[in-house]
Amino acid sequence: MKRKPKVAFVCVHNSCRSQIAEALGKHLASDVFKSYSAGTQLKDHINPDAVRLMKEIYNIDMERTQYNKLIEDIPNPDAVITMGCNVNCPVLSCTIREDWGLDDPTGKSDEEFIKVIQMIEKKIDQLKIRLQN
């Protein structure tokens, strides 16, 4: 049986975009890869708007299933995906590295949050297809 690759979604505070990506990766692609999220610094909680909208849209309770993590708190990834926050990650050995260039929706309208969530969903779907091959 082929080992599932580990994908790390990395953002500065591990409180919004990276947490959404971890949740959607688990929800949409757990049959292909394992999802983790981490930050280079931490906030003390996951963004409440992200939590609320993920519950409303996908029925995913990120407060129950996830927590804020530093990069050193997750397993060594096969792929590192940065969210677009100009994160200078410590050297992480990986075979895939990319930046998704997503604007941080923190403090913005629900519509802006939903746009970012939809972009993350689309990118998760594309990543799943690439990693299946």
Sequence and secondary structure as in RCSB ss.txt:
>XXXX:A:sequence
MKRKPKVAFVCVHNSCRSQIAEALGKHLASDVFKSYSAGTQLKDHINPDAVRLMKEIYNIDMERTQYNKLIEDIP
NPDAVITMGCNVNCPVLSCTIREDWGLDDPTGKSDEEFIKVIQMIEKKIDQLKIRLQN
>XXXX:A:secstr
     EEEEEESSSSSHHHHHHHHHHHHHTTT EEEEEESS  SS  HHHHHHHHHHH   HHHH    BGGGS 
  SEEEE SS         SEEEE      TTS HHHHHHHHHHHHHHHHHHHHHHH 
